[in-house]
Amino acid sequence: MDARSTRVDRAAAPQRQPTDLLGRPLHDLRISVTDRCNFRCTYCMPKEIFGRDYAFLPKDQVLSFEEIHRAATAFAQLGVEKLRITGGEPLVRRGLPQLIRMLADLRTPDGRPLDLTLTTNGAALRALARQLAHAGLGRVTVSLDSLDDAVFGVMNGVDFPVAKVLDGIDAALEAGLTPVKINMVVRRGVNEDSILPMARWARDAGVTLRFIEYMDVGHSNGWRLDEVVPAAELVETLTSTWPAEPAEPAYRGEVAGRYRYLDGAGEFGIISSVTRPFCRDCTRARLSADGKLYTCLFAVAGRDLRAVLRDGSTDEEVLAFLADTWVARDDRYSELRSQSTNDLPKIEMFAMGG
């Protein structure tokens, strides 16, 4: 690590936490470490578009671990308390435990460790879970859209078997990367029959299942509103089998609506960007693998943080760039979603870290 990459660590004084134009603080940062993935999920990277000849980012355009560390340290100075490592599929990034070790040393201005998490498809968790835990990763979220191999194969696009993902989840539990959360994107006509089997399994396995409404992210997934299974329908399906009650969010900006099973068998979550937008409490920024800073999942464009990190800018200038970006933020795409937003250019989800 060169001298310049460590200067943010030595910032003399904590920075005032910025708020955006809607009064939302900066609390969460999602960091994409690669735009590559070994799955071709239909809602993210459909194989018809992202085939063998697709040109992913060359190595010199991807942020180095030192650049990610410097950026994350600056974000922590501005109030970020939660870092989530994403992709693409983050576990395909070579040497990822080294980055986790670097980020695990970060602290908030008042000395608290950050909540360091990772979202993965689970394919490589059996091989890497213990290394990640030893490096300082706190917990993982695993994407799993069905327990049925045929349905899951349709969703993941490469016929990856469910059993290997379940084995990766077991590895995460054994390594202490808990609580393990499971994300299930629900797409009508494809996997809605998997809702109750997935919930039954999650209750038995002691993991928290979150159902995600199929979203209009990017342009490649062929999104249509009639393929969305609304949050209200999901809640009705689940509570008609296992009664549950709403639970309070764990913190401001938590994206999943939480429901607690009345029989004590844990909880489930609903991420309802389409039918119940939560823009007004969104506290999340996103850093893409090539160093673009996005302030909304449905962003039209990002700001080039990589250029700032590579042009000799001081740590104070990096902090100012981040703060200026956040205080100018007025994003609330999901609240405004209508015919007028249909034709807006959008960044693909895998490119900005989901």
C-alpha positions in Angstrom: 0.0 0.0 0.0 1.5 3.3 -1.0 1.7 6.4 1.2 -1.0 8.3 -0.5 -3.5 5.4 -0.2 -3.2 5.5 3.6 -3.5 9.3 4.1 -7.3 9.1 4.8 -6.5 7.0 7.9 -4.7 9.9 9.4 -7.4 12.5 8.9 -7.1 14.8 11.8 -10.7 15.3 12.7 -14.0 13.5 12.2 -16.1 15.0 9.4 -19.6 16.3 9.9 -22.1 13.7 8.6 -23.7 15.1 5.4 -27.4 14.8 4.6 -28.9 15.0 1.2 -31.6 17.3 -0.1 -34.3 15.2 1.5 -32.6 15.1 4.9 -31.3 11.5 4.5 -27.9 10.7 6.1 -25.2 8.6 4.5 -25.1 5.3 6.4 -24.6 2.4 4.0 -22.0 1.8 1.2 -22.2 -1.0 -1.3 -18.8 -1.7 -2.9 -18.7 -3.8 -6.2 -15.4 -5.5 -6.5 -16.0 -6.9 -9.9 -18.5 -6.7 -12.8 -18.0 -10.4 -13.5 -20.2 -13.3 -12.4 -20.3 -17.1 -12.8 -24.1 -17.0 -13.0 -26.4 -15.5 -15.7 -29.5 -14.7 -13.6 -32.4 -13.6 -15.8 -33.1 -10.5 -13.7 -29.5 -9.3 -13.7 -27.2 -10.7 -16.4 -29.3 -12.7 -18.9 -27.1 -15.0 -20.9 -28.6 -13.9 -24.2 -26.9 -10.6 -23.7 -24.0 -11.3 -21.4 -22.6 -14.3 -23.4 -19.1 -15.6 -23.9 -18.0 -12.7 -26.0 -19.3 -9.9 -23.7 -16.5 -7.4 -22.9 -16.2 -7.0 -19.1 -14.0 -4.4 -17.5 -10.2 -4.7 -18.2 -8.1 -5.1 -15.0 -6.7 -1.6 -15.1 -10.1 0.0 -15.0 -11.1 -1.9 -11.8 -10.4 -0.3 -8.5 -7.5 -1.8 -6.7 -7.8 -3.0 -3.1 -5.8 0.0 -1.9 -8.2 2.4 -3.8 -11.2 0.6 -2.4 -9.7 0.9 1.1 -9.0 4.6 0.7 -12.5 5.3 -0.5 -14.1 3.2 2.2 -12.1 5.0 4.9 -13.2 8.4 3.6 -16.8 7.2 3.6 -16.5 6.1 7.2 -15.3 9.6 8.1 -18.6 10.9 6.6 -20.8 8.6 8.6 -21.0 5.3 6.8 -21.4 2.5 9.3 -22.1 -0.4 7.0 -20.1 -1.8 4.1 -21.5 -4.4 1.8 -19.2 -6.2 -0.6 -20.9 -7.1 -3.9 -20.3 -7.7 -7.6 -21.1 -9.1 -10.1 -20.2 -12.1 -7.9 -17.6 -10.8 -5.4 -16.1 -14.2 -4.7 -14.7 -14.4 -8.2 -12.4 -11.5 -7.3 -9.0 -13.0 -6.7 -7.6 -12.4 -3.2 -10.8 -11.1 -1.7 -9.9 -12.1 1.9 -7.1 -9.6 1.7 -9.5 -6.8 1.0 -11.8 -8.0 3.8 -8.8 -7.9 6.2 -8.1 -4.3 5.1 -11.7 -3.1 5.5 -12.2 -4.9 8.8 -9.7 -2.5 10.4 -11.8 0.5 9.6 -13.6 2.4 12.4 -16.2 5.1 12.7 -15.0 8.5 13.9 -16.0 7.5 17.5 -14.0 4.3 17.3 -16.7 1.6 16.5 -16.0 -1.2 13.9 -18.1 -1.0 10.8 -20.7 -3.6 9.9 -18.8 -5.5 7.2 -21.0 -7.8 5.1 -21.0 -9.5 1.7 -23.7 -10.6 -0.8 -22.9 -13.7 -2.9 -24.5 -16.4 -5.0 -23.0 -18.9 -2.7 -21.2 -21.0 -5.3 -17.7 -20.5 -3.8 -18.7 -20.2 -0.1 -17.6 -23.7 0.8 -14.1 -22.9 -0.3 -13.9 -19.3 1.1 -16.2 -19.0 4.1 -13.6 -19.7 6.8 -11.0 -17.5 5.1 -13.5 -14.6 4.9 -14.5 -15.1 8.6 -10.9 -15.1 9.7 -10.2 -12.0 7.7 -12.9 -10.2 9.6 -16.1 -10.5 7.5 -19.1 -10.3 9.8 -21.9 -12.0 7.9 -23.2 -12.9 4.4 -26.3 -12.7 2.4 -26.8 -15.4 -0.2 -29.0 -15.2 -3.3 -31.2 -18.3 -3.8 -34.4 -18.1 -5.8 -35.8 -21.7 -5.4 -35.1 -25.1 -3.9 -36.2 -26.8 -7.1 -33.3 -27.4 -9.4 -35.2 -26.9 -12.6 -36.7 -23.6 -11.4 -33.4 -22.4 -10.0 -31.6 -23.4 -13.2 -34.0 -21.1 -15.1 -33.4 -18.3 -12.7 -29.5 -18.6 -12.5 -29.1 -19.2 -16.2 -26.3 -21.8 -15.9 -28.1 -24.8 -14.3 -26.1 -24.4 -11.1 -27.4 -27.0 -8.6 -29.3 -25.9 -5.5 -27.3 -28.5 -3.4 -24.1 -26.6 -3.9 -25.6 -23.3 -2.8 -27.1 -25.0 0.3 -23.6 -26.4 1.0 -22.2 -22.9 0.8 -24.8 -21.7 3.2 -23.9 -24.5 5.6 -20.3 -23.4 5.3 -21.2 -19.8 6.2 -23.1 -21.0 9.2 -20.2 -23.2 10.3 -17.8 -20.3 9.9 -19.9 -18.0 12.0 -20.9 -15.6 9.2 -24.2 -15.0 10.9 -27.0 -14.1 10.8 -27.1 -15.5 7.3 -29.8 -13.8 5.2 -31.2 -15.3 2.0 -32.4 -13.1 -0.9 -35.1 -14.5 -3.2 -36.2 -12.5 -6.2 -39.8 -13.5 -7.0 -40.8 -13.4 -10.7 -44.4 -14.3 -11.6 -44.6 -17.2 -13.9 -41.2 -18.4 -13.0 -40.7 -19.1 -9.3 -43.7 -17.9 -7.3 -44.5 -21.6 -6.5 -41.2 -21.6 -4.6 -42.3 -19.0 -2.0 -43.7 -21.4 0.6 -41.1 -24.2 0.2 -38.3 -21.5 0.6 -40.0 -20.1 3.7 -40.4 -23.5 5.2 -36.8 -24.3 4.6 -35.6 -21.0 6.0 -37.6 -21.4 9.2 -36.1 -24.9 9.7 -32.6 -23.8 8.8 -32.5 -20.8 11.1 -31.8 -18.2 8.3 -33.7 -15.1 7.5 -35.4 -15.1 4.1 -36.1 -11.8 2.3 -38.4 -11.8 -0.7 -37.5 -9.2 -3.4 -40.0 -7.8 -5.9 -38.7 -8.2 -9.4 -37.3 -4.7 -10.2 -36.9 -2.6 -13.3 -33.1 -2.3 -12.9 -31.2 -1.7 -16.2 -32.6 -2.5 -19.6 -31.5 -6.1 -20.2 -33.9 -8.1 -18.0 -37.1 -7.4 -20.0 -38.9 -6.2 -16.9 -42.6 -6.0 -17.0 -45.0 -4.9 -14.2 -47.2 -8.0 -14.7 -44.2 -10.2 -13.7 -44.0 -8.5 -10.3 -45.5 -10.4 -7.3 -46.5 -7.5 -5.1 -45.4 -7.2 -1.4 -49.0 -7.5 -0.2 -49.5 -10.8 -2.0 -46.2 -12.1 -0.6 -47.2 -11.2 2.9 -50.7 -12.8 2.5 -49.2 -16.0 1.1 -46.8 -16.3 4.0 -49.0 -15.2 6.9 -51.9 -17.4 5.8 -49.6 -20.4 6.5 -47.6 -19.0 9.4 -49.1 -16.0 11.2 -46.7 -13.1 11.6 -46.6 -9.5 12.7 -44.7 -6.4 11.5 -41.4 -5.8 13.3 -39.6 -2.5 13.7 -36.7 -1.8 11.4 -33.3 -2.4 12.9 -32.1 1.1 11.8 -33.2 4.0 9.6 -32.8 3.1 6.0 -33.2 -0.7 6.4 -34.6 -1.7 3.0 -36.5 -4.8 4.0 -39.9 -4.6 5.7 -39.6 -7.1 8.6 -42.2 -9.6 9.8 -41.8 -11.7 12.9 -43.4 -15.2 13.0 -45.8 -15.5 15.9 -44.7 -19.0 16.7 -41.2 -17.8 17.4 -39.5 -19.4 14.3 -37.6 -16.2 13.3 -38.7 -13.7 10.7 -38.9 -12.9 7.0 -38.4 -9.7 5.1 -40.0 -8.0 2.0 -38.0 -5.7 -0.2 -40.7 -3.9 -2.1 -39.1 -1.3 -4.3 -41.9 -1.5 -6.9 -45.2 -1.4 -4.9 -44.0 0.1 -1.6 -41.1 2.4 -2.4 -38.8 3.3 0.5 -36.9 6.1 -1.1 -37.6 8.6 1.7 -35.4 6.6 4.1 -32.7 5.4 1.7 -29.3 6.0 3.2 -27.3 4.0 0.6 -24.5 4.9 -1.8 -23.0 2.5 -4.3 -19.4 2.3 -5.7 -19.0 0.3 -8.9 -16.0 -1.9 -9.7 -14.7 0.8 -12.0 -15.0 3.5 -9.4 -18.3 5.2 -10.3 -20.2 6.6 -7.4 -24.0 6.1 -7.6 -26.6 7.5 -5.2 -29.5 5.3 -6.5 -29.9 1.8 -7.8 -31.9 3.2 -10.7 -29.3 5.9 -11.5 -28.9 7.4 -14.9 -25.2 8.1 -14.3 -22.5 8.0 -11.7 -19.7 10.3 -10.6 -16.1 9.3 -11.4 -14.5 8.7 -8.0 -11.7 6.6 -9.6 -10.4 9.7 -11.4 -10.3 11.6 -8.1 -8.4 8.7 -6.4 -5.9 8.5 -9.3 -5.3 12.2 -10.0 -3.2 13.1 -6.9 -6.2 14.5 -5.0 -5.6 15.0 -1.2 -7.7 13.1 1.3 -9.5 16.4 2.1 -10.4 16.6 -1.6 -11.7 13.0 -1.7 -13.8 13.8 1.3 -15.1 16.9 -0.3 -16.0 15.0 -3.5 -18.0 12.5 -1.6 -19.7 15.0 0.6 -20.6 17.2 -2.3 -22.1 14.3 -4.2 -24.3 13.3 -1.2 -25.5 16.7 -0.3 -26.7 17.3 -3.9 -28.6 14.0 -3.9 -32.4 14.1 -4.5 -33.0 10.5 -5.9 -36.3 8.9 -5.4 -36.9 6.9 -8.6 -39.2 4.3 -7.1 -41.5 7.0 -5.8 -41.6 8.7 -9.2 -41.8 5.4 -11.2 -44.3 6.0 -14.0 -44.6 6.0 -17.7 -42.3 9.1 -17.7 -39.4 7.0 -16.3 -39.7 4.1 -18.6 -37.3 5.4 -21.2 -34.7 6.8 -18.9 -31.2 5.3 -19.5 -30.3 3.0 -16.6 -27.1 1.3 -15.4 -27.3 -2.5 -15.3 -27.5 -3.9 -11.7 -24.4 -6.0 -11.9 -22.4 -3.0 -13.0 -23.1 -0.9 -9.9 -23.3 -3.6 -7.2 -27.0 -4.2 -6.9 
